[in-house]
Amino acid sequence: MKITRVESFMVAPRWIFLKVHTDEGITGIGEAVGGGDPMTGGIRAAIEGLAKEVLIGQDPRRIEHHWQMMYRGSYWRGGPVLMGAISGIEIALWDILGKSVGLPIYQLLGGKTRDRIRLYTYVGGGPKVGKVRGNPRRKGSKPRKSADKPELEAVREGVRLRLSEGFRVMKLGAFNQLRVVDSYQKIDAALERVAVARQTAGPEVDLMLEFHGRVSPAMAILAEEVFRPFHPFWIEEPCLPENVDALAEVARHSRTPIATGERLFTRWGFREVLEKQAARIVQPDICACGGLFEARKIAAMAETYYAGIAPHCAYGPINLAVSLQLGACTPNLVIQEFQCLGEGYLKEPFRLDAEGYVKVPEGPGLGVELDEEAILAQPFTTWSEPKWLHPEDGSFADW
């Protein structure tokens, strides 16, 4: 079997799908990390370049060899462009291998460790962009009454919607713009949102808090202590993972488990996080970290530090499909994120059961088939990541 062609294409709203074709008629599908322009153009160009330089004419089943050629064959390593391209290609190669032997990918990686996988998604009603009003919260006081009732009602409605859909785990964004050292009013406002979410969800629901790397270590330590009575399942990206020592400092002060990893690449990117115990849950994105087998290696590294894995999955249904293959054969899986179950993209979308789980796919390869007619019917427009400014002075704020 030989690779004859590799193609990538943009899919609404902002996803990069790809296909690897072979001379035996077996086609593998993959997905590369999505994002806004100009990164998507760079990823698609990298896919084309890797196909010409490494893949065309080769046996697609030599997955590890091709990975080494694509990764180590480049002078520059890592980063979202190269790793997004490698990841998307690698996923498609595993899909081909599974289809060629008539088995789901997890069977080729040791078999199932579970029969179903718990999913989580997001709560709407994000914090309002702009000035936050109110008095600072002092130790022992109750959360303040907010003048911004529509924002809190949006949180309530968002939680109720997820409960009605069957979710018993959900993630809430905690902050928007936050300075390195900022007013306690912003922590106080976030506290009220967390309190409303917990009150609406009840004690039996697991509630994650997303910091999205917008928070400095100093503010993250303050916030975690305030949020602690509401028993967060984890705090995600309390600060950016670029400085692992800073992240480890937050972890040392925190009683809430710390999760990070969606912006890290390859096992080398996760090594220091695990060695310094800067996180208890690692979140590699299979469409960005280097692909399925690289994520499995990261999970094995995490297991030796008694850490769990919860793959990042904020893109399309192929991202979810490959994450489920990983979760099926990985003993230290904690939970699986998702954005799309595949409606309008897959011929047979995934189905959530009454307890918020999906069954492990049984079909060969990724176990999914694209509904190309439905995909083509959806208009695609270019997307750019939000650019935030602090409303007080117009300076740049992390999104």
C-alpha positions in Angstrom: 0.0 0.0 0.0 1.3 3.4 -1.0 0.2 7.0 -0.2 -0.8 8.7 -3.4 -2.2 12.1 -2.3 -2.7 14.2 0.9 -5.3 17.0 0.8 -6.5 19.5 3.4 -9.6 21.6 3.4 -11.3 24.2 5.6 -14.6 23.3 7.3 -17.0 25.6 9.1 -16.6 27.2 11.5 -12.8 27.1 11.7 -11.6 23.6 11.4 -8.9 21.9 9.2 -9.8 18.4 8.0 -7.5 16.3 5.8 -7.5 13.1 3.8 -4.7 10.8 3.0 -5.4 8.7 -0.1 -3.7 5.3 -1.0 -3.4 3.2 -4.1 -5.6 0.5 -2.6 -8.6 2.8 -2.2 -8.4 3.2 1.6 -8.6 6.8 2.7 -7.8 8.1 6.1 -9.2 11.2 7.7 -7.5 13.5 10.1 -7.9 16.9 11.7 -5.3 19.6 12.5 -5.5 22.1 15.2 -7.9 24.9 14.2 -7.6 28.5 14.8 -7.8 31.9 13.1 -5.8 33.3 10.2 -2.9 33.5 9.5 -2.1 30.2 11.4 -4.5 28.0 9.4 -2.8 29.0 6.1 0.6 28.0 7.6 -0.7 24.6 8.8 -2.2 23.8 5.4 1.1 24.8 3.7 3.0 22.6 6.1 0.7 19.6 5.3 1.4 20.0 1.6 5.1 20.3 2.2 5.3 17.3 4.4 3.3 15.2 2.0 5.7 16.0 -0.9 8.9 15.6 1.2 8.0 12.6 3.3 4.8 10.8 2.5 4.0 10.4 -1.2 4.9 6.9 -2.4 5.4 5.6 1.1 3.6 2.8 3.0 1.0 4.7 5.3 1.3 1.9 8.0 4.8 2.9 9.0 3.4 5.6 11.3 6.2 5.9 13.8 8.8 6.1 11.1 6.9 8.8 9.2 6.5 10.7 12.5 10.2 10.7 13.1 10.9 11.8 9.5 8.4 14.7 9.8 9.4 15.9 13.2 13.1 15.2 13.4 13.7 15.8 9.7 13.0 19.5 10.3 15.6 21.8 11.8 12.8 23.7 13.5 10.7 21.6 15.9 7.5 22.2 17.8 5.0 25.0 17.5 1.4 24.9 16.4 2.1 25.1 12.6 4.4 22.1 12.3 2.8 20.1 15.1 -0.7 20.8 13.8 0.3 19.5 10.3 2.1 16.4 11.8 -0.9 15.7 14.1 -3.5 15.8 11.4 -1.5 13.5 9.1 -0.7 11.1 11.9 -4.3 10.7 12.8 -5.2 9.9 9.2 -2.5 7.3 9.0 -3.9 5.5 12.1 -7.3 5.6 10.4 -5.9 3.9 7.4 -4.1 1.3 9.5 -7.3 0.5 11.4 -9.4 0.3 8.3 -6.8 -2.0 6.6 -7.1 -4.6 9.3 -10.7 -4.0 10.1 -10.2 -3.0 13.7 -10.7 0.2 15.8 -7.5 2.0 16.6 -7.7 1.3 20.3 -7.5 -2.4 19.6 -4.1 -1.8 18.0 -2.9 0.1 21.1 -3.8 -2.6 23.7 -7.5 -2.8 23.7 -10.3 -1.2 25.7 -9.8 -0.2 29.3 -13.4 1.0 29.6 -16.7 0.6 27.7 -17.8 4.2 27.7 -16.3 7.7 28.2 -17.6 10.6 30.2 -17.8 13.9 28.3 -18.0 17.5 29.4 -18.7 20.8 27.7 -19.0 24.5 28.5 -21.5 26.7 30.3 -22.5 29.9 28.6 -22.8 33.3 30.2 -19.2 34.5 30.3 -18.1 37.4 32.4 -19.0 40.8 31.1 -16.3 42.6 29.2 -15.7 46.0 30.9 -15.5 47.6 34.3 -16.7 45.4 37.2 -18.5 47.2 40.0 -18.9 46.3 43.7 -17.0 46.3 47.0 -14.1 44.0 47.7 -14.9 40.8 49.5 -13.4 40.4 52.9 -12.5 37.1 54.5 -15.6 35.5 56.0 -18.1 37.7 54.1 -20.7 36.5 51.7 -20.4 37.1 47.9 -21.6 40.6 47.1 -24.9 41.3 45.4 -24.2 42.1 41.8 -25.9 44.9 39.8 -25.3 42.8 36.6 -28.2 40.4 37.0 -28.4 39.4 33.3 -24.9 38.0 33.5 -25.8 35.8 36.5 -29.0 34.7 34.9 -27.1 33.7 31.8 -24.9 31.5 34.0 -28.0 29.9 35.6 -29.6 29.3 32.2 -26.4 27.9 30.9 -26.1 25.4 33.7 -29.8 24.4 33.4 -29.3 23.8 29.7 -26.4 21.5 30.2 -28.2 19.6 33.0 -31.2 19.1 30.6 -28.8 17.7 28.0 -27.6 15.1 30.4 -24.3 16.6 31.5 -23.1 16.1 35.1 -19.8 17.7 34.4 -19.4 21.2 32.9 -16.8 24.0 32.6 -17.3 27.6 33.5 -15.1 30.5 32.4 -13.9 32.4 35.4 -12.3 35.6 34.1 -12.0 37.9 31.2 -9.4 40.7 31.2 -7.2 40.5 34.3 -3.9 42.4 35.0 -0.8 40.9 36.6 -2.0 42.4 39.9 -5.6 43.5 39.7 -8.5 44.7 41.8 -10.1 42.2 44.2 -13.4 43.3 42.8 -12.7 41.1 39.8 -12.2 38.1 41.9 -15.3 39.0 43.9 -17.3 39.2 40.7 -16.0 35.9 39.5 -16.8 34.3 42.9 -20.4 35.3 42.5 -20.6 33.6 39.1 -19.0 30.5 40.5 -21.5 30.5 43.5 -24.5 30.8 41.1 -23.2 28.0 39.0 -22.7 25.7 42.0 -26.0 26.6 43.5 -27.8 25.9 40.2 -25.9 22.7 39.5 -26.1 21.2 43.0 -23.4 19.3 44.8 -23.5 16.2 42.6 -22.3 18.0 39.5 -18.6 18.4 38.8 -17.7 22.0 37.9 -14.5 23.0 36.3 -13.1 26.5 36.3 -11.4 27.8 33.1 -8.7 30.5 33.7 -7.5 30.2 30.0 -4.0 31.5 30.9 -5.4 35.0 31.4 -4.3 35.1 35.1 -1.0 35.7 36.7 0.4 33.4 39.4 -0.3 35.9 42.1 -3.9 36.4 41.1 -4.4 32.7 40.4 -3.3 31.8 44.0 -5.8 34.4 45.4 -8.6 33.2 43.2 -8.1 29.5 43.9 -8.4 30.0 47.7 -11.6 32.0 47.3 -13.2 29.4 44.9 -12.1 26.4 47.0 -15.4 26.2 49.1 -17.3 25.6 45.9 -15.2 22.4 45.2 -14.0 22.9 41.7 -13.2 19.7 39.8 -10.1 21.4 38.5 -8.7 24.8 37.6 -7.6 24.9 34.0 -4.6 27.0 32.9 -4.4 29.2 36.0 -1.5 30.8 34.2 0.3 30.1 30.9 2.5 27.0 30.9 5.5 28.8 29.3 7.1 29.3 32.7 6.7 25.9 34.4 8.2 27.2 37.7 5.4 29.8 37.9 2.8 27.2 37.2 4.3 24.9 39.8 4.1 27.7 42.4 0.4 27.9 41.8 0.1 24.2 42.2 2.0 24.2 45.5 -0.5 26.8 46.9 -3.6 25.1 45.5 -5.8 22.4 47.0 -7.7 22.3 43.8 -6.2 20.0 41.0 -4.5 22.0 38.3 -5.0 21.1 34.6 -2.9 22.3 31.7 -1.5 21.3 28.3 -3.6 22.4 25.4 -0.7 24.8 24.3 2.1 22.3 24.8 3.6 20.1 22.1 5.1 16.6 22.2 6.2 14.6 25.2 9.2 17.0 25.5 6.8 19.9 26.2 5.0 17.9 29.0 8.2 16.6 30.6 9.0 19.5 32.8 5.3 20.0 33.8 5.2 16.4 35.1 8.7 16.5 36.7 7.9 19.6 38.7 4.4 18.4 39.5 2.9 21.6 38.1 -0.3 19.9 37.1 -2.3 16.8 38.2 -4.2 16.6 34.9 -2.5 17.0 31.5 -4.5 18.1 28.5 -2.7 17.3 25.2 -4.7 18.1 22.1 -4.3 15.2 19.7 -4.7 17.6 16.8 -1.8 19.7 18.0 0.6 17.8 20.4 1.9 15.4 17.7 -1.0 13.0 17.1 -2.5 10.0 18.7 0.5 7.9 19.5 2.3 11.0 20.9 -0.6 11.7 23.2 -0.5 8.0 24.3 3.1 8.5 25.2 2.3 11.6 27.1 -0.4 9.7 29.0 2.0 7.0 29.9 4.5 9.6 31.2 1.7 11.2 33.3 0.7 7.8 34.7 4.2 7.5 36.3 3.5 10.7 38.2 0.0 9.6 39.3 -1.4 12.3 37.0 -4.5 11.9 34.8 -5.1 12.9 31.2 -8.1 14.8 29.9 -7.4 15.5 26.2 -8.2 19.0 25.0 -10.9 18.9 22.3 -12.2 22.3 21.2 -12.4 21.6 17.5 -14.3 19.3 15.2 -15.7 15.8 15.4 -12.6 14.1 14.1 -10.8 15.7 17.1 -13.4 14.0 19.3 -13.3 10.7 17.4 -9.5 10.3 17.9 -9.7 11.4 21.5 -12.2 8.7 22.2 -9.9 6.1 20.6 -7.2 7.3 23.0 -9.5 7.3 26.0 -10.6 3.8 25.3 -7.2 2.3 25.7 -5.7 4.7 28.3 -6.1 3.7 32.0 -5.5 7.2 33.5 -8.1 9.0 31.4 -10.1 11.4 33.6 -12.7 12.8 31.3 -13.1 14.0 27.7 -13.8 17.5 26.5 -15.8 18.1 23.3 -17.3 20.8 21.2 -19.2 18.9 18.5 -20.7 15.4 18.5 -20.7 15.4 14.8 -24.2 16.6 13.8 -23.9 18.0 10.3 -20.4 16.5 9.9 -20.6 12.7 10.5 -23.0 10.2 8.9 -23.5 8.7 12.4 -22.9 11.4 15.1 -21.9 10.3 18.6 -24.8 9.9 21.1 -24.7 11.0 24.7 -26.4 8.7 27.1 -28.5 9.8 30.1 -25.5 9.9 32.4 -23.3 12.0 30.1 -21.2 9.3 28.6 -20.7 8.0 25.0 -19.9 4.4 24.0 -16.5 3.5 22.8 -16.7 3.4 18.9 -16.5 -0.1 17.5 -16.0 0.6 13.8 -12.6 0.2 12.0 -10.0 3.0 12.3 -11.5 6.1 13.8 -14.9 4.5 13.6 -16.5 7.5 11.9 -17.4 8.5 8.3 -17.7 12.1 7.1 -21.0 13.4 5.7 -19.4 15.4 2.9 -22.6 16.7 1.4 -23.7 18.1 4.8 -20.2 19.6 5.3 -20.2 21.3 1.9 -23.7 22.8 2.6 -22.3 24.8 5.5 -20.8 28.2 4.6 -17.2 28.7 5.7 -15.9 32.1 6.7 -12.5 33.0 7.9 -12.2 33.5 11.7 -9.8 35.5 13.7 -9.1 35.1 17.4 -10.5 37.9 19.6 -8.3 40.8 20.4 -9.0 42.1 23.9 -8.1 45.4 25.5 -8.3 46.5 29.1 -11.3 48.9 29.1 -9.6 51.3 31.6 -6.6 52.3 29.4 -6.8 50.4 26.1 -3.7 48.2 26.8 -3.6 44.6 25.5 -5.2 41.8 27.5 -4.8 38.1 27.0 -7.6 36.2 25.5 
